[in-house]
């Protein structure tokens, strides 16, 4: 589908048979627009639709949005109601579909060059959907500064969760907008522990500039960066075997019911991973599923990689670090 300025939202009626539930227990079809905003700092909002959170930042002359989610409706129009200053620019932390589907609603999208190729690869229920993929894009790189007049965002390109990931540091409000690179519930090292340690060490190098992590899955205290740093250092100091293979994993919020009127019900802003359960059983991960109440979750999804059997979790320093036993040091 070709992009054009001021496009209407995509028709998501094919998703009408899937239901999603918010934190208050309200349930509605996935194709119906839903937006909820919370001011988290002066001129800064967290917006819930579907997919990961969107963040809105106000400068002197304009507002911008970070990550567009994959919810129905016009998230740009909703975010515009938060301020009388114009909104036309979207910034992506990375190119996963739950952060990028609604990019086409904006006049221009900023991302890293590495994020460009995979920015329109749909997840699950969206497979086969025609997504506008030729909207205007500007590439950002490490060290760039987004000038909002009266409020600057420094750009960092530190890649942990996804190749090409960007983080945006707001020194004025002491916030690091970090996408899925830094969560406050677990640190998921998909590369070597040594490289993860170097990544966290870099986030630590400007740690005195931020107190909050505004992540894709929510808002967390930045002290988790200190905890991850100490725990990764501990693993590298000859303690890699202390991580356990069988553990109760972190799981995103689940809906209070699994179905209604014969339709599946998922929690809003949580991954839809039910389809992975048979794949995990087939791969021999029955015990892992049993520890998680028979449900697939984000932490178990990674076990379906070729060497997932080496997956480990270490709980220490008040945090969880997931890693591969055969990926301690760089090759």
PEFEN-V425487 format. One record per residue. N is the residue number from 1. RES is the residue in three letters. SS is DSSP state (H for helix, E for strand, L for the rest). PSI is psi in degrees with one decimal (* if undefined). OMEGA is omega in degrees with one decimal (999 if undefined). Layout:
N&RES&SS&PSI&OMEGA ; N&RES&SS&PSI&OMEGA
This chain:
1&UNK&L&130.9&-179.9 ; 2&UNK&L&143.8&178.7 ; 3&UNK&L&146.6&168.1 ; 4&UNK&L&153.0&-177.8 ; 5&UNK&L&141.7&178.5 ; 6&UNK&L&41.1&176.1 ; 7&UNK&L&152.8&171.1 ; 8&UNK&L&155.4&177.3 ; 9&UNK&L&150.5&178.4 ; 10&UNK&L&151.7&174.6 ; 11&UNK&L&110.4&-178.9 ; 12&UNK&L&26.3&-176.2 ; 13&UNK&H&-21.5&176.8 ; 14&UNK&H&-14.5&180.0 ; 15&UNK&H&7.6&-175.5 ; 16&UNK&L&-27.6&-178.6 ; 17&UNK&L&3.1&176.8 ; 18&UNK&L&132.8&-177.9 ; 19&UNK&E&145.9&175.1 ; 20&UNK&E&144.6&-173.6 ; 21&UNK&E&132.7&177.2 ; 22&UNK&L&-177.3&-175.2 ; 23&UNK&L&-22.7&179.3 ; 24&UNK&L&1.3&179.2 ; 25&UNK&L&5.3&177.4 ; 26&UNK&L&130.2&-176.4 ; 27&UNK&E&132.9&177.9 ; 28&UNK&E&160.1&177.9 ; 29&UNK&E&149.3&-175.7 ; 30&UNK&L&-20.9&-177.7 ; 31&UNK&L&1.4&179.0 ; 32&UNK&L&131.5&-179.1 ; 33&UNK&L&141.8&177.7 ; 34&UNK&L&127.4&177.6 ; 35&UNK&L&140.2&178.7 ; 36&UNK&E&126.9&-176.3 ; 37&UNK&E&147.3&175.9 ; 38&UNK&E&127.0&177.0 ; 39&UNK&E&124.4&-174.5 ; 40&UNK&E&-14.2&176.4 ; 41&UNK&E&165.0&179.3 ; 42&UNK&L&125.0&179.2 ; 43&UNK&L&28.4&-177.4 ; 44&UNK&E&125.6&-177.4 ; 45&UNK&E&146.9&169.5 ; 46&UNK&E&130.0&-176.4 ; 47&UNK&E&127.5&176.3 ; 48&UNK&E&125.9&170.0 ; 49&UNK&L&-100.3&167.4 ; 50&UNK&L&158.7&-164.9 ; 51&UNK&L&-168.9&-178.8 ; 52&UNK&L&164.6&-174.2 ; 53&UNK&L&148.6&168.9 ; 54&UNK&E&143.4&175.9 ; 55&UNK&E&137.9&-178.6 ; 56&UNK&E&131.7&-174.6 ; 57&UNK&E&130.9&-176.5 ; 58&UNK&E&127.1&170.9 ; 59&UNK&L&-165.3&-178.5 ; 60&UNK&L&-34.2&-172.6 ; 61&UNK&L&-14.1&-174.5 ; 62&UNK&E&166.8&167.7 ; 63&UNK&E&153.2&174.8 ; 64&UNK&E&164.3&176.5 ; 65&UNK&E&145.7&176.3 ; 66&UNK&E&117.0&179.1 ; 67&UNK&L&131.5&-170.3 ; 68&UNK&L&-4.3&178.6 ; 69&UNK&L&-170.2&179.3 ; 70&UNK&L&27.7&-178.6 ; 71&UNK&L&159.9&177.0 ; 72&UNK&L&157.6&176.1 ; 73&UNK&L&-169.2&-173.0 ; 74&UNK&L&94.1&-177.5 ; 75&UNK&H&-28.0&176.9 ; 76&UNK&H&-46.5&-179.8 ; 77&UNK&H&-38.7&178.5 ; 78&UNK&H&-47.5&-178.8 ; 79&UNK&H&-31.4&179.3 ; 80&UNK&H&-24.4&179.0 ; 81&UNK&L&-12.1&-176.9 ; 82&UNK&L&-15.5&-177.8 ; 83&UNK&L&153.3&175.6 ; 84&UNK&L&4.0&175.9 ; 85&UNK&L&147.8&-172.5 ; 86&UNK&E&149.9&176.4 ; 87&UNK&E&118.1&176.4 ; 88&UNK&E&-11.6&-175.7 ; 89&UNK&E&135.1&175.4 ; 90&UNK&E&137.1&178.1 ; 91&UNK&E&129.8&179.8 ; 92&UNK&L&132.0&172.5 ; 93&UNK&L&-37.3&175.9 ; 94&UNK&L&-178.1&-167.5 ; 95&UNK&L&16.5&174.9 ; 96&UNK&L&144.5&-168.7 ; 97&UNK&H&-30.9&179.2 ; 98&UNK&H&-0.1&174.4 ; 99&UNK&H&-11.1&-166.6 ; 100&UNK&H&-12.2&-172.9 ; 101&UNK&H&-46.5&-172.1 ; 102&UNK&H&16.7&176.4 ; 103&UNK&H&-36.0&-173.7 ; 104&UNK&H&-14.9&-179.5 ; 105&UNK&H&-10.1&-174.9 ; 106&UNK&L&159.4&-177.8 ; 107&UNK&L&-32.8&-179.2 ; 108&UNK&E&145.7&-177.2 ; 109&UNK&E&134.9&179.7 ; 110&UNK&E&133.9&179.7 ; 111&UNK&E&175.3&172.9 ; 112&UNK&E&158.3&179.7 ; 113&UNK&H&-34.7&178.9 ; 114&UNK&H&-25.2&-177.2 ; 115&UNK&H&-12.2&-170.7 ; 116&UNK&L&-47.5&-170.3 ; 117&UNK&L&-42.0&-173.1 ; 118&UNK&L&17.1&-170.2 ; 119&UNK&L&-13.6&-177.5 ; 120&UNK&L&27.4&178.2 ; 121&UNK&L&108.8&-172.0 ; 122&UNK&L&151.6&175.0 ; 123&UNK&L&152.0&164.4 ; 124&UNK&H&-110.1&-173.6 ; 125&UNK&H&-17.8&-178.2 ; 126&UNK&H&-2.9&-176.3 ; 127&UNK&L&135.8&178.6 ; 128&UNK&L&-4.8&-178.3 ; 129&UNK&L&142.6&-179.5 ; 130&UNK&L&111.0&-175.4 ; 131&UNK&L&132.2&175.1 ; 132&UNK&L&126.9&-174.7 ; 133&UNK&L&10.9&-177.8 ; 134&UNK&L&27.7&177.8 ; 135&UNK&L&156.6&-178.5 ; 136&UNK&L&134.4&-177.5 ; 137&UNK&E&138.6&172.9 ; 138&UNK&E&131.9&-178.6 ; 139&UNK&E&135.2&174.5 ; 140&UNK&E&156.4&177.6 ; 141&UNK&L&167.1&179.1 ; 142&UNK&L&131.7&178.5 ; 143&UNK&L&-12.0&176.5 ; 144&UNK&L&159.5&177.7 ; 145&UNK&E&127.5&174.1 ; 146&UNK&E&114.0&-175.4 ; 147&UNK&E&109.9&177.7 ; 148&UNK&L&9.7&-175.5 ; 149&UNK&L&103.0&-177.7 ; 150&UNK&L&-5.0&-178.6 ; 151&UNK&L&113.0&-178.6 ; 152&UNK&E&146.9&173.3 ; 153&UNK&E&119.5&176.7 ; 154&UNK&E&135.0&-175.2 ; 155&UNK&E&129.4&174.0 ; 156&UNK&E&138.0&176.2 ; 157&UNK&L&87.3&178.2 ; 158&UNK&L&119.5&-168.3 ; 159&UNK&L&110.6&177.3 ; 160&UNK&L&-62.2&-178.2 ; 161&UNK&L&-36.3&-174.0 ; 162&UNK&L&139.1&175.3 ; 163&UNK&L&133.2&179.7 ; 164&UNK&L&2.5&-176.9 ; 165&UNK&L&140.9&175.9 ; 166&UNK&L&148.7&170.9 ; 167&UNK&E&149.8&-175.0 ; 168&UNK&E&117.4&-177.6 ; 169&UNK&E&121.3&177.2 ; 170&UNK&E&94.8&-177.5 ; 171&UNK&L&-28.9&-177.6 ; 172&UNK&L&-46.5&-179.9 ; 173&UNK&L&1.6&175.4 ; 174&UNK&L&49.3&-178.5 ; 175&UNK&E&138.2&169.6 ; 176&UNK&E&112.9&175.3 ; 177&UNK&E&107.5&-162.9 ; 178&UNK&E&8.0&179.6 ; 179&UNK&E&-132.2&179.2 ; 180&UNK&L&11.1&-177.9 ; 181&UNK&L&-36.3&-177.5 ; 182&UNK&L&109.2&173.9 ; 183&UNK&L&159.1&-178.2 ; 184&UNK&L&5.3&-178.5 ; 185&UNK&L&-26.4&173.0 ; 186&UNK&L&155.2&174.8 ; 187&UNK&E&122.5&-172.1 ; 188&UNK&E&99.9&-178.2 ; 189&UNK&L&106.3&179.5 ; 190&UNK&L&-4.3&177.4 ; 191&UNK&L&-164.0&178.4 ; 192&UNK&L&150.3&176.4 ; 193&UNK&H&-35.6&178.5 ; 194&UNK&H&-45.2&179.0 ; 195&UNK&H&-39.4&176.4 ; 196&UNK&H&-40.5&178.5 ; 197&UNK&H&-41.9&177.8 ; 198&UNK&H&-39.0&177.3 ; 199&UNK&H&-50.1&-178.6 ; 200&UNK&H&-34.0&177.3 ; 201&UNK&H&-36.3&177.8 ; 202&UNK&H&-42.7&175.5 ; 203&UNK&H&-32.7&177.8 ; 204&UNK&H&-26.0&-175.7 ; 205&UNK&H&-21.6&174.6 ; 206&UNK&L&29.1&-177.3 ; 207&UNK&H&-26.2&179.6 ; 208&UNK&H&1.8&-176.9 ; 209&UNK&H&-4.5&-178.0 ; 210&UNK&L&146.2&179.1 ; 211&UNK&L&-20.6&-177.4 ; 212&UNK&E&144.7&169.7 ; 213&UNK&E&114.7&173.7 ; 214&UNK&E&97.0&-172.8 ; 215&UNK&E&170.3&178.6 ; 216&UNK&L&-33.7&-176.1 ; 217&UNK&L&4.7&177.0 ; 218&UNK&E&-171.6&-176.5 ; 219&UNK&E&131.7&-174.9 ; 220&UNK&E&153.4&175.0 ; 221&UNK&E&136.6&-176.4 ; 222&UNK&L&-8.9&177.3 ; 223&UNK&H&-18.0&176.1 ; 224&UNK&H&-29.7&177.6 ; 225&UNK&H&-41.8&176.6 ; 226&UNK&H&-41.4&-178.1 ; 227&UNK&H&-42.6&178.5 ; 228&UNK&H&-40.8&-179.8 ; 229&UNK&H&-47.8&-178.9 ; 230&UNK&H&-38.4&-177.2 ; 231&UNK&H&-41.6&176.7 ; 232&UNK&H&-39.3&176.5 ; 233&UNK&H&-40.4&178.8 ; 234&UNK&H&-43.9&179.3 ; 235&UNK&H&-44.4&-178.5 ; 236&UNK&H&-19.4&-178.7 ; 237&UNK&H&35.7&175.0 ; 238&UNK&H&20.1&-177.4 ; 239&UNK&H&25.7&-175.7 ; 240&UNK&H&-26.4&-177.0 ; 241&UNK&H&-1.9&179.5 ; 242&UNK&H&-20.0&176.9 ; 243&UNK&L&143.1&-176.5 ; 244&UNK&E&149.6&178.7 ; 245&UNK&L&-38.8&-178.0 ; 246&UNK&L&120.0&-176.3 ; 247&UNK&L&160.4&173.7 ; 248&UNK&L&111.2&-173.2 ; 249&UNK&L&162.6&170.6 ; 250&UNK&L&136.7&177.1 ; 251&UNK&L&137.9&173.7 ; 252&UNK&L&162.9&178.6 ; 253&UNK&L&140.1&176.8 ; 254&UNK&L&156.1&176.9 ; 255&UNK&L&153.8&-178.1 ; 256&UNK&L&-23.0&175.7 ; 257&UNK&L&153.7&-177.3 ; 258&UNK&L&-20.8&179.2 ; 259&UNK&E&159.4&177.5 ; 260&UNK&E&126.5&-179.2 ; 261&UNK&L&37.3&178.1 ; 262&UNK&L&4.9&-179.7 ; 263&UNK&E&141.5&177.4 ; 264&UNK&E&142.6&176.8 ; 265&UNK&E&125.8&176.5 ; 266&UNK&E&159.3&174.7 ; 267&UNK&E&140.6&178.2 ; 268&UNK&L&139.2&-178.9 ; 269&UNK&L&13.2&177.3 ; 270&UNK&L&144.9&178.6 ; 271&UNK&L&145.1&176.9 ; 272&UNK&L&96.7&-169.3 ; 273&UNK&L&11.2&-178.6 ; 274&UNK&H&-34.1&-177.0 ; 275&UNK&H&-13.8&-179.5 ; 276&UNK&H&-15.7&-176.7 ; 277&UNK&H&-50.1&179.5 ; 278&UNK&H&-32.8&178.2 ; 279&UNK&H&-38.8&177.6 ; 280&UNK&H&-40.5&178.0 ; 281&UNK&H&-43.7&-179.7 ; 282&UNK&H&-32.9&-179.5 ; 283&UNK&L&-1.6&176.1 ; 284&UNK&L&22.0&-177.0 ; 285&UNK&L&38.6&-179.5 ; 286&UNK&H&-40.3&-177.8 ; 287&UNK&H&-38.5&178.3 ; 288&UNK&H&-42.7&178.0 ; 289&UNK&H&-39.4&179.8 ; 290&UNK&H&-41.7&178.8 ; 291&UNK&H&-18.9&-179.1 ; 292&UNK&L&26.7&177.3 ; 293&UNK&L&24.8&178.3 ; 294&UNK&L&6.3&-176.3 ; 295&UNK&L&143.4&170.6 ; 296&UNK&L&154.1&177.1 ; 297&UNK&L&176.1&-175.8 ; 298&UNK&H&-43.2&-177.5 ; 299&UNK&H&-30.2&178.5 ; 300&UNK&H&-26.0&179.7 ; 301&UNK&H&-37.3&-177.0 ; 302&UNK&H&-16.1&178.4 ; 303&UNK&H&-13.6&179.6 ; 304&UNK&H&0.8&172.5 ; 305&UNK&L&164.0&-171.6 ; 306&UNK&L&-39.7&-177.8 ; 307&UNK&L&30.0&-177.3 ; 308&UNK&H&-19.1&-179.4 ; 309&UNK&H&-19.7&-179.9 ; 310&UNK&H&4.7&-178.7 ; 311&UNK&E&138.8&179.9 ; 312&UNK&E&157.7&171.7 ; 313&UNK&E&133.7&175.8 ; 314&UNK&E&124.4&174.4 ; 315&UNK&E&116.0&-178.0 ; 316&UNK&E&152.6&177.6 ; 317&UNK&L&28.8&177.7 ; 318&UNK&L&25.2&178.0 ; 319&UNK&E&169.8&176.0 ; 320&UNK&E&133.6&174.3 ; 321&UNK&E&121.8&176.5 ; 322&UNK&E&137.9&-177.8 ; 323&UNK&E&170.1&176.7 ; 324&UNK&E&131.1&179.8 ; 325&UNK&L&-29.2&179.5 ; 326&UNK&L&14.2&176.4 ; 327&UNK&L&52.6&178.6 ; 328&UNK&L&-51.4&-177.2 ; 329&UNK&L&155.8&174.4 ; 330&UNK&L&144.6&176.1 ; 331&UNK&L&*&999
